[in-house]
Amino acid sequence: MNTILVTGGAGYIGSHTVELLIEQGYDVVVFDNLFKGHRQAVHPKARLIIGDLLVPEQIQAVFDEYSIDGVFHFASHIMVPESMVKPWLYLRDNVVAASNLLEAAVSHNVKRFILSSTAALFDQPKQIPIPADEDVLPGSPYGESKAMIERQLHWMDEIYGLKSCCLRYFNAAGAHPNGHIGEDHDPETHLIPLVLKTALGQREKIVIYGDDYATPDGTCIRDYIHVMDLASAHVAAFEALADGKSRKYNLGTGTGYSIREVIDAARVVTGCPIPEAAGARRPGDLPILVADSQLIQSELGWKPKYPALEQIIETAWKWHRTHPNGFETVS
């Protein structure tokens, strides 16, 4: 049985990936500082180790104790607007954390590594949908931090033979179809949970940050991908690395939806009015981000199981409706 180390495994995407790994028979060790993650989100069959990647001795100790066959690296600061005002959280902390993790991995002869990367690598894409071979030109310190980690992985392959897959994805959304885990950030910054919190009456209105973009309705367009589809892509990528070839893939459905389209779809799913208001643009936001995921589909046979926006919102709504206070609702 392969033992997988999942950093950030108590977080949103990490916890859903842990669930899938365990369902597929993997042994999982979760390493998380619980700064943003939730203990209740971790599958009971996973071993949770509370620690900080910025403390090299703590992550080295994990590799000393367990025979790790592969790493899934989710732990990261992830907010584009925040990175524009607190760049060192990203250019320093994200990068140093990954460096410490990689040093521990290669010193223990780990040969497979999956990076949770980002579509924020592409500030000025030449094509929409954005293919995996698009030029990397980050538009924020967040995107830059992931680009720097991707370059580290290049050299870990060259020097140590560590094979990696960088998965660049767009807007993760939705929740586990069973409704027992879902998205719970504090503060919450992602559109779909904010819209659904408004539907629940927990927020007075949903603010649209910029309604004057060069898009059909003036609001930003994004490619929303279900969190379980992301999880399945991570597992498929890990298994594919057994052939000894590093990879980079863009992940998404290939269909973009504007902020107003998301709000309208949520009104249909929830049956709630969901008041909205226009606000100022946020620094670092791009008008359109839509992925071309044909490469991973053709090479690995992966494809989204929940491609429709309504499906994504329905699973998220099930989570938020039954867990109005997030994981505080879980006993």
C-alpha positions in Angstrom: 0.0 0.0 0.0 1.4 3.4 -1.0 1.7 6.0 1.8 0.9 9.5 0.6 1.8 12.7 2.5 -0.8 15.4 2.0 0.2 18.8 3.1 -2.8 21.1 3.7 -4.9 17.9 4.0 -7.2 19.6 6.5 -8.1 22.3 4.0 -10.8 22.5 1.3 -9.2 20.8 -1.7 -6.8 18.7 0.4 -9.5 17.2 2.5 -11.6 16.1 -0.5 -8.5 14.6 -2.1 -7.7 12.7 1.2 -11.2 11.2 1.1 -10.7 10.0 -2.5 -7.2 8.6 -1.7 -8.5 6.6 1.2 -11.5 5.4 -0.9 -9.0 4.1 -3.4 -6.9 2.2 -0.8 -4.1 4.6 -0.1 -2.6 5.1 3.3 -2.6 8.8 4.0 -0.6 11.1 6.4 -1.9 14.6 6.6 0.4 17.4 7.6 -1.3 20.7 8.4 -0.9 23.6 10.8 -4.7 24.0 11.1 -4.3 27.8 10.5 -6.9 27.6 7.8 -7.8 23.9 7.8 -10.2 22.0 10.0 -9.5 18.9 12.1 -13.0 17.8 11.5 -12.4 17.8 7.7 -9.7 15.1 7.9 -10.9 11.6 7.2 -10.8 9.4 10.3 -8.6 6.8 8.6 -5.9 9.4 7.8 -3.2 10.2 10.3 -3.1 13.9 11.2 0.1 15.5 12.2 -0.1 19.2 13.2 3.0 21.0 12.1 4.4 23.9 10.1 6.3 23.6 6.8 8.2 26.8 7.8 9.9 24.7 10.5 12.2 22.3 8.6 12.7 20.0 11.5 8.9 19.3 11.8 8.5 18.1 8.2 11.8 16.2 8.3 10.4 14.3 11.3 7.4 13.1 9.3 9.7 11.6 6.6 11.8 10.1 9.3 8.8 8.4 10.9 6.9 7.3 7.8 7.9 5.6 4.6 6.4 8.2 2.2 5.9 7.1 -1.4 4.5 10.4 -2.7 3.6 13.9 -1.8 0.5 16.0 -2.6 1.3 19.6 -1.7 -1.8 21.8 -1.1 -0.6 23.9 1.9 -0.3 27.5 0.7 -1.5 31.1 1.0 -4.0 31.3 -1.9 -5.6 34.8 -2.1 -4.6 36.9 -5.1 -5.8 40.2 -3.6 -4.1 39.5 -0.4 -0.8 38.8 -2.2 -0.9 42.3 -3.7 -0.8 43.9 -0.2 1.1 41.2 1.7 3.5 39.9 -0.9 6.0 38.3 1.5 3.4 35.8 2.7 3.6 34.5 -0.9 7.0 35.3 -2.3 8.7 34.2 1.0 6.4 31.9 3.0 4.8 29.9 0.1 8.2 29.4 -1.5 10.2 28.6 1.7 7.5 26.1 2.8 7.8 24.3 -0.5 11.6 24.4 -0.4 11.6 22.8 3.1 9.1 20.1 1.9 11.1 19.3 -1.2 14.4 19.1 0.7 12.8 16.6 3.1 11.3 14.6 0.2 14.4 14.3 -1.8 16.6 13.5 1.2 14.3 10.5 1.8 14.4 9.4 -1.9 10.7 10.3 -2.6 10.1 10.0 -6.4 6.6 11.4 -7.0 5.2 14.9 -6.1 1.9 16.5 -7.0 1.7 20.3 -6.8 -1.5 22.2 -6.4 -0.6 25.1 -8.7 -2.8 27.8 -10.2 -4.2 29.6 -13.2 -2.8 32.8 -11.8 0.4 31.8 -13.7 -1.2 33.3 -16.8 -1.7 37.1 -16.6 -1.8 37.7 -20.3 -2.9 34.5 -22.0 -2.7 34.5 -25.8 -5.5 31.9 -26.0 -8.8 31.4 -24.2 -9.3 28.6 -23.1 -5.8 28.6 -21.8 -3.7 25.6 -22.8 -1.0 24.0 -20.6 1.8 25.2 -22.8 0.8 28.9 -22.5 3.6 31.2 -21.5 3.9 31.6 -17.7 3.5 35.3 -16.8 2.1 35.7 -13.3 -0.1 38.7 -12.5 0.3 38.6 -8.8 2.8 37.5 -6.0 0.5 34.5 -5.5 0.9 33.4 -9.1 4.6 34.2 -8.9 5.1 32.0 -5.8 3.6 29.0 -7.6 5.8 29.7 -10.7 8.8 29.7 -8.4 7.8 26.4 -6.9 7.2 24.9 -10.4 10.8 25.9 -11.2 12.1 24.2 -8.0 10.3 21.0 -9.2 12.1 21.3 -12.5 15.5 21.2 -10.7 14.4 18.5 -8.3 13.7 16.3 -11.3 17.0 17.3 -13.0 19.1 16.7 -9.9 17.3 14.0 -7.9 14.9 12.4 -10.3 11.8 13.6 -8.4 9.0 13.3 -10.9 6.2 15.9 -10.5 2.9 17.0 -11.9 1.9 20.6 -11.6 -1.9 21.0 -11.8 -2.9 24.5 -12.7 -6.5 25.1 -11.9 -9.0 27.8 -11.9 -11.9 28.1 -9.5 -12.4 25.1 -7.2 -16.0 24.9 -6.1 -18.7 22.5 -4.8 -18.6 20.0 -2.0 -18.5 16.3 -1.4 -21.8 14.8 -2.8 -22.5 13.2 0.6 -22.5 16.6 2.1 -20.2 15.8 5.1 -17.3 18.0 4.0 -17.2 21.2 2.1 -15.8 24.7 1.8 -15.2 26.6 5.0 -12.8 29.5 4.9 -12.4 32.3 7.5 -12.6 34.9 6.0 -14.5 33.5 3.0 -13.4 35.1 -0.3 -14.7 32.6 -2.9 -17.7 33.5 -4.9 -20.0 30.5 -4.6 -19.9 30.1 -0.8 -20.4 33.9 -0.5 -23.4 33.7 -2.8 -24.8 30.8 -0.8 -24.2 32.5 2.5 -26.2 35.4 1.1 -29.0 32.9 0.2 -28.9 31.7 3.8 -29.3 35.2 5.1 -25.9 35.2 6.7 -24.8 38.1 4.4 -26.9 41.1 3.4 -25.8 41.0 -0.2 -23.2 39.7 -2.6 -20.8 42.3 -3.8 -19.6 42.1 -7.4 -16.0 43.4 -7.5 -16.0 45.2 -10.8 -18.8 45.3 -13.4 -17.0 47.1 -16.1 -14.7 44.4 -17.5 -14.5 43.7 -21.2 -16.9 40.8 -20.9 -20.6 40.4 -22.1 -22.1 41.4 -18.8 -19.1 43.4 -17.5 -18.2 40.9 -14.7 -15.3 38.5 -14.5 -15.6 35.1 -16.2 -14.1 32.0 -14.5 -14.0 28.3 -15.1 -15.5 26.6 -12.1 -14.4 23.0 -11.4 -15.9 20.7 -8.9 -13.6 19.9 -6.0 -14.1 16.1 -6.4 -13.1 16.4 -10.1 -9.9 18.2 -8.9 -9.3 15.3 -6.4 -9.7 12.7 -9.1 -7.2 14.6 -11.3 -4.7 14.7 -8.5 -4.9 10.9 -8.0 -4.8 10.2 -11.7 -1.7 12.4 -12.0 0.1 10.7 -9.2 -0.5 7.3 -10.7 0.7 8.5 -14.1 4.0 9.6 -12.6 4.9 5.9 -12.3 6.0 6.1 -15.9 8.9 8.4 -15.0 7.7 11.5 -16.8 7.0 14.9 -15.2 4.0 16.8 -16.4 2.0 20.0 -16.3 -1.7 20.2 -16.8 -4.4 22.9 -16.8 -7.6 21.8 -15.2 -11.1 23.0 -15.7 -14.3 22.3 -17.6 -13.5 24.5 -20.5 -16.6 26.6 -20.0 -16.5 30.0 -18.3 -19.3 31.7 -16.3 -19.6 35.3 -15.4 -20.2 36.4 -11.8 -23.7 37.4 -12.7 -24.3 34.0 -14.3 -23.1 32.2 -11.1 -25.5 34.4 -9.0 -28.4 33.7 -11.3 -27.7 29.9 -11.2 -27.6 30.0 -7.4 -30.9 31.8 -7.4 -32.4 28.9 -9.4 -30.8 26.2 -7.3 -31.6 27.7 -3.9 -34.9 29.4 -4.7 -33.7 32.5 -2.9 -33.5 36.1 -4.2 -29.8 36.7 -3.4 -29.4 40.5 -3.4 -26.3 41.9 -5.2 -24.4 45.2 -5.3 -21.6 46.5 -7.5 -18.2 47.2 -5.9 -14.7 48.3 -7.0 -12.4 46.1 -8.9 -9.9 44.1 -6.8 -6.1 44.3 -7.6 -4.8 41.3 -9.5 -8.2 40.1 -10.9 -8.2 39.2 -14.6 -11.3 39.5 -16.8 -11.3 35.9 -18.1 -9.8 32.7 -16.9 -10.9 29.5 -18.6 -8.9 26.3 -18.9 -8.1 24.1 -21.8 -7.8 20.7 -20.1 -7.6 18.6 -23.3 -4.0 17.6 -22.5 -4.9 15.8 -19.3 -8.0 14.4 -20.8 -6.1 12.9 -23.8 -3.1 11.7 -21.8 -4.7 10.4 -18.6 -8.3 9.9 -19.6 -9.5 12.3 -16.9 -12.7 14.2 -17.4 -15.0 16.2 -15.1 -17.8 14.1 -13.5 -19.6 17.3 -12.5 -19.1 19.7 -15.4 -22.4 21.7 -15.1 -22.4 24.9 -12.9 -25.8 23.8 -11.5 -24.3 20.5 -10.3 -21.4 22.3 -8.6 -23.7 24.7 -6.8 -26.2 22.0 -5.8 -23.4 20.1 -3.9 -22.2 23.3 -2.3 -25.7 24.2 -1.3 -26.2 20.8 0.3 -23.1 21.5 2.4 -23.9 25.1 3.4 -27.6 24.3 4.1 -26.7 21.5 6.5 -23.6 23.1 7.9 -24.5 26.8 8.1 -21.6 27.5 10.5 -19.2 25.3 8.5 -17.2 22.7 10.5 -18.4 24.3 13.8 -21.7 22.4 13.0 -19.8 19.1 13.0 -19.7 17.5 16.5 
